[in-house]
Amino acid sequence: MPFYEYKCLNCGRPARLHLSYAEYDHSSTVCPHCGQDSLQRRVGRVAVARSDDARVDSLMTDESLAGLEEDPRAMGRFMRAMSRETGEEMGGELKEVAERLEKGESMASIERSMPELGGASIDDEPL
């Protein structure tokens, strides 16, 4: 059952009522604060469910990707946005990288100070 937002024209207070679709069409609503039937319907926020793919696709716009290679701050912001949209928490190291990028530190500098980020190098691979 959805919630409906109202404002009482008598006392001026907002009211949020939980009504079924059938109740919304056929019931008279009264203010839970003053008891008067002078509620005016307000338009509330609307939530739209999106798939994981749609949320990630929304980040892959030219505007979102602009400047990622040149601006470490943009890369840090993008990393945080990606974390929010996917619902995945950034681990400790990744969070540190994002924070340092947002402060303007270059990726090269971060990689030098955190060599464990790169994992195995090409020189470490068996032949």
C-alpha positions as CSV (number, residue, x, y, z in Angstrom):
1,M,0.0,0.0,0.0
2,P,1.4,3.4,-0.9
3,F,1.8,6.4,1.2
4,Y,0.2,9.7,0.2
5,E,1.4,13.1,1.2
6,Y,-1.1,15.8,2.4
7,K,-1.1,19.2,3.9
8,C,-3.9,20.3,6.2
9,L,-5.5,23.5,5.1
10,N,-6.8,24.0,8.7
11,C,-3.7,23.5,10.9
12,G,-1.1,23.8,8.2
13,R,0.7,20.6,9.2
14,P,1.9,17.9,6.8
15,A,0.3,14.4,7.0
16,R,1.5,11.2,5.5
17,L,-1.3,8.6,5.1
18,H,-1.0,4.9,4.2
19,L,-3.9,4.0,2.0
20,S,-4.8,1.2,-0.3
21,Y,-5.7,2.1,-3.9
22,A,-9.4,1.4,-3.1
23,E,-9.3,3.5,0.1
24,Y,-7.7,6.4,-1.8
25,D,-10.6,6.5,-4.3
26,H,-13.4,6.1,-1.8
27,S,-12.5,7.4,1.6
28,S,-12.5,10.9,3.1
29,T,-9.2,11.8,4.6
30,V,-9.0,13.6,7.9
31,C,-6.0,15.3,9.4
32,P,-4.3,13.1,12.1
33,H,-3.3,16.3,14.0
34,C,-6.5,18.4,14.2
35,G,-9.2,15.9,13.0
36,Q,-10.5,18.2,10.2
37,D,-11.3,16.9,6.7
38,S,-9.4,19.7,5.0
39,L,-6.4,17.8,3.6
40,Q,-4.9,18.8,0.3
41,R,-2.9,16.2,-1.6
42,R,0.7,17.1,-2.2
43,V,3.0,15.6,-4.8
44,G,5.7,13.6,-3.1
45,R,9.0,12.2,-4.3
46,V,8.9,9.2,-6.7
47,A,11.3,6.4,-6.5
48,V,12.1,4.5,-9.6
49,A,13.6,1.0,-9.4
50,R,16.5,0.5,-11.8
51,S,18.5,-2.7,-12.6
52,D,22.2,-2.9,-11.7
53,D,23.0,-2.6,-15.4
54,A,20.9,0.6,-15.8
55,R,22.6,2.2,-12.7
56,V,26.1,1.4,-14.1
57,D,25.1,2.5,-17.6
58,S,24.0,5.9,-16.2
59,L,27.6,6.4,-15.0
60,M,29.1,5.7,-18.4
61,T,28.0,9.0,-20.0
62,D,30.5,11.3,-21.8
63,E,30.0,13.8,-19.0
64,S,30.7,11.3,-16.2
65,L,33.8,10.0,-18.0
66,A,35.2,13.4,-19.0
67,G,38.5,14.2,-17.4
68,L,39.1,10.8,-15.7
69,E,42.5,10.4,-17.3
70,E,43.7,13.9,-16.7
71,D,42.1,14.8,-13.4
72,P,42.7,12.6,-10.3
73,R,39.9,14.3,-8.5
74,A,37.4,13.3,-11.2
75,M,38.7,9.7,-10.9
76,G,38.2,9.7,-7.2
77,R,34.6,11.1,-7.5
78,F,33.9,8.5,-10.2
79,M,35.1,5.7,-7.9
80,R,32.8,6.8,-5.1
81,A,29.8,7.2,-7.5
82,M,30.4,3.7,-8.9
83,S,30.5,2.3,-5.3
84,R,27.2,4.0,-4.5
85,E,25.5,2.9,-7.7
86,T,26.6,-0.7,-7.4
87,G,26.0,-0.9,-3.6
88,E,29.5,-2.3,-3.1
89,E,31.5,-0.9,-0.3
90,M,35.0,0.2,-1.1
91,G,37.6,-1.8,0.9
92,G,40.2,-0.1,3.0
93,E,42.8,0.3,0.3
94,L,40.4,1.3,-2.4
95,K,38.8,3.9,-0.1
96,E,42.3,5.3,0.6
97,V,43.0,5.5,-3.1
98,A,39.7,7.3,-3.7
99,E,40.4,9.8,-0.9
100,R,44.0,10.5,-2.1
101,L,42.7,11.0,-5.7
102,E,40.0,13.4,-4.5
103,K,42.8,15.4,-2.9
104,G,44.5,15.6,-6.2
105,E,47.3,13.1,-5.8
106,S,48.4,11.4,-9.0
107,M,47.8,7.7,-9.5
108,A,51.5,7.2,-10.2
109,S,52.3,8.7,-6.8
110,I,49.7,6.5,-5.1
111,E,51.0,3.4,-6.9
112,R,54.6,4.1,-5.8
113,S,53.5,4.4,-2.2
114,M,51.2,1.4,-2.3
115,P,53.0,-1.3,-4.4
116,E,50.6,-4.0,-3.2
117,L,47.8,-2.4,-5.3
118,G,49.4,-3.6,-8.6
119,G,49.4,-7.2,-7.6
120,A,51.8,-9.4,-9.5
121,S,53.9,-7.6,-12.1
122,I,54.8,-9.0,-15.5
123,D,58.3,-9.8,-14.2
124,D,56.8,-12.0,-11.5
125,E,54.9,-14.2,-14.0
126,P,56.3,-17.7,-14.6
127,L,57.6,-18.5,-18.1
